[in-house]
Amino acid sequence: MMELDPRQYEHVAISDADVRNIVLSYLIHNCFKETADAFLTSTGMKHPVDYLVDMDKRKSIFHFALEGNALEAIELTQQLAPNLLEANMDLHFDLLSLHFIDLVRSRKCKEALEFGQKSLTPFGKVQKYVTKLEEFIALLAYEEPERSPMFQLLSPEYRQNIADSLNRAILAHAKLPAYSSLEKLIQQITVVREYLQQELAKDAPPPFSLKAFLNS
Amino acid sequence: MERNLDEPPAKRIKPSSPELGKFSDNSSPPHHSNPSDKPMSEPSSSRGQIHGDMVGSKGLINRVEFVRVITKTLYTLGYKNAGASLEQESGIQLHSDSVNLFREQVLSRNWDGSLAALHILGISDGDIVRSASFLILEQKFLQLLRNGKATDALEVLRREITPLGINTKRIHELCSYMIGFGKIGGESPSSPMKVLEELQKLLPPYLMVAEKRLEHLIEEALTMQKNACPFHNPLDSSLSLYADHRCRKDQIPSQTTQVLEGHTDEVWFVRFSNSGRYLASSSSDKSAIIWEVNEDGKLWLKHTLCGHLKPVVTASWNPDDTQLLTCGWEEDIRRWDVESGECIGSYQRETIGFISYGFGFISCGFISDGKMFFSCLNGMDFCISGFNWERLKRLKGQRNTNFSDMAVTKDNNIIIFTDKNSALQLLDVALQKKRFVEEEHTITSFSLSKDEDFLLVDLVNQEIHLWSIKDEPKLVMRFNGHKRTQLLIRSCFGGLEQGFVASGSEDSRVYIWHRGTGTLLEALDGHSGAVNCVSWNPANPHMLASASDDWTIRVWGTKTC
């Protein structure tokens, strides 16, 4: 086994096919259909089975969720993966709450109240949802919910989070990897570098920063 | 006590122009912002001038406040007419017009009106106004919700309640009620009287006289008198208002009322039963005796319990006084039935599981429910066991003396035992926490007060220390004057509300101190040998028993016994 200095990584050989797979997995995961098509054609790789069909649907579901249009997202998810939401109570709850928040955002408070009474109250029986529920419902008390203590529920980041979870759940349901290889690789590198830092202290390479890496 | 809805109506027949009188209060002075009220000026006109501002020999009491408090008390007691007459004759209104309006609005559940009335009360502290508004609007919200008007309730919440900017947690709770979960089922509608009471607590005290204010002031005075009374040990614990309270010395047991001769050697231990109906004594004549207290206060010998082969050092009653547990010195523990005097069980150290040491037990006692007992072995080992020989808990101390003691609180949660020579350990079983009472001298014995918040600790240096053990153990009082050089002398709590401490002494006297101040009240002569132990009857604060080396037990009472 040759002596590997963590700082001298250029000597490690990598296969091209591996790289292409990594890129492809990223594109598929995030539903970049046209890009994926173009990539596949240019590299001459084989199309994975069935990926096109699902990707379209997944893309719309993701975007609906991102906008906060949870009802559409739920509808399409039911079509694409029928038992997904029943199996995933947490996710279902998050999506319904998303709709509630959307109603509040558009100042449709009466509707929000009714929707809450109809669809969200049943969740109130399970203890772990109660705290979250109380937070959402409390939004109703504020004429300007963006100024309330729970303002982050209205933020795009929050919706992004849920959209991501939904995407991952659908992929997992279809027995595809829930995280793209690229993501996993970067996570691994970060952990390894952190570990090395702890072990070697001042001799270690600095903590992994993707930005720094890309600029080097 | 029936709350008075009989307070005067807002409109009443007023004589000339009654002033409201000066509302002398330290918080916010009333504003003159209220057109419908008479200006709140000094009572220098009409009646004020004739009688002066202050009453009482020390000039501490403000006249107007005094009259208002009395008026309030009259109404509370149900004397409407008297109350109204007083208001009229004194010219001092119990409540100003604006306060009466406010009260009316709240009592008739007119929340919007209440809110408006609140704002003309002239309270300058914004926080108070906000808190009170919150309370009123909360009622409005809940009322709408109960009547099924959820949307209206929502509007109230958004437009009126949230902008107050306080009590965020409660606002969130109210939201939950709207959606239909949360405890609205359990939140029964508060009566308007209760709402008014809550509001009264928030508002400055000068607006409405607090409930039972006069009673509270008097009770404080009585408590102070009681605490200052060193001999306070009456059979009847009510205090009179007619004169300042001070017991005379004759409330403390100080006369020998009976000499009990039943033992044929030194008597080492006495203890009254929990009900005060029996007295147990144990002696170096290897026996224990159960005495019964007659209705006329005299004791007679009920049973002599024989069976031990060594001097009997201690006797412990079970909670309902049906059994007695005795311990022979470095010998066995025996259990007796009180009614029949029969021995119903005997426990050797082997059965409890102590193997190695050559000694037997030196102390024992029932645990609170009477189903378990503790035993002490030569100061180092303590054991809690059940009567079927189940060993439940074992503790180790670090003493090298041959006397030790143990106590367990009624909830079985705290175990107190002599840990080191000069320390007691308080072990909290549930929390597994240890606290310590640290002394500078060796501890010989201790007792736990009835309320379990205090420990009385006997020391070799002729002092008795009182420790408060509710939180961190703290030394509260010292008692001294008695003599102790060689023997084990025990002390005890006693008297009304355990307000006294008594102890035996090697100079043959019984010593009694006032617990609160540590003052020595009595040193009773009578015995002709060291007094080893004392016990105060829990049911009769005028009865004290003492056990002595002169082979007798003396029963002490007051002069009137």
HADDOCK unambig.tbl for C-alpha pairs under 7 A between the chains (distance, minus, plus):
assign (segid A and resid 110 and name CA) (segid B and resid 151 and name CA) 6.67 0.50 0.50
assign (segid A and resid 113 and name CA) (segid B and resid 179 and name CA) 6.64 0.50 0.50
assign (segid A and resid 116 and name CA) (segid B and resid 179 and name CA) 6.16 0.50 0.50
assign (segid A and resid 117 and name CA) (segid B and resid 179 and name CA) 4.90 0.50 0.50
assign (segid A and resid 117 and name CA) (segid B and resid 180 and name CA) 6.39 0.50 0.50
assign (segid A and resid 121 and name CA) (segid B and resid 179 and name CA) 6.87 0.50 0.50
assign (segid A and resid 121 and name CA) (segid B and resid 180 and name CA) 6.77 0.50 0.50
assign (segid A and resid 121 and name CA) (segid B and resid 181 and name CA) 6.63 0.50 0.50
assign (segid A and resid 124 and name CA) (segid B and resid 181 and name CA) 6.72 0.50 0.50
assign (segid A and resid 134 and name CA) (segid B and resid 172 and name CA) 6.73 0.50 0.50
assign (segid A and resid 134 and name CA) (segid B and resid 176 and name CA) 6.19 0.50 0.50
assign (segid A and resid 137 and name CA) (segid B and resid 175 and name CA) 6.08 0.50 0.50
assign (segid A and resid 137 and name CA) (segid B and resid 176 and name CA) 6.44 0.50 0.50
assign (segid A and resid 138 and name CA) (segid B and resid 172 and name CA) 4.84 0.50 0.50
assign (segid A and resid 138 and name CA) (segid B and resid 175 and name CA) 5.48 0.50 0.50
assign (segid A and resid 141 and name CA) (segid B and resid 157 and name CA) 5.86 0.50 0.50
assign (segid A and resid 141 and name CA) (segid B and resid 158 and name CA) 4.93 0.50 0.50
assign (segid A and resid 141 and name CA) (segid B and resid 162 and name CA) 6.41 0.50 0.50
assign (segid A and resid 141 and name CA) (segid B and resid 175 and name CA) 6.71 0.50 0.50
assign (segid A and resid 142 and name CA) (segid B and resid 158 and name CA) 5.49 0.50 0.50
assign (segid A and resid 142 and name CA) (segid B and resid 162 and name CA) 6.47 0.50 0.50
assign (segid A and resid 143 and name CA) (segid B and resid 158 and name CA) 5.79 0.50 0.50
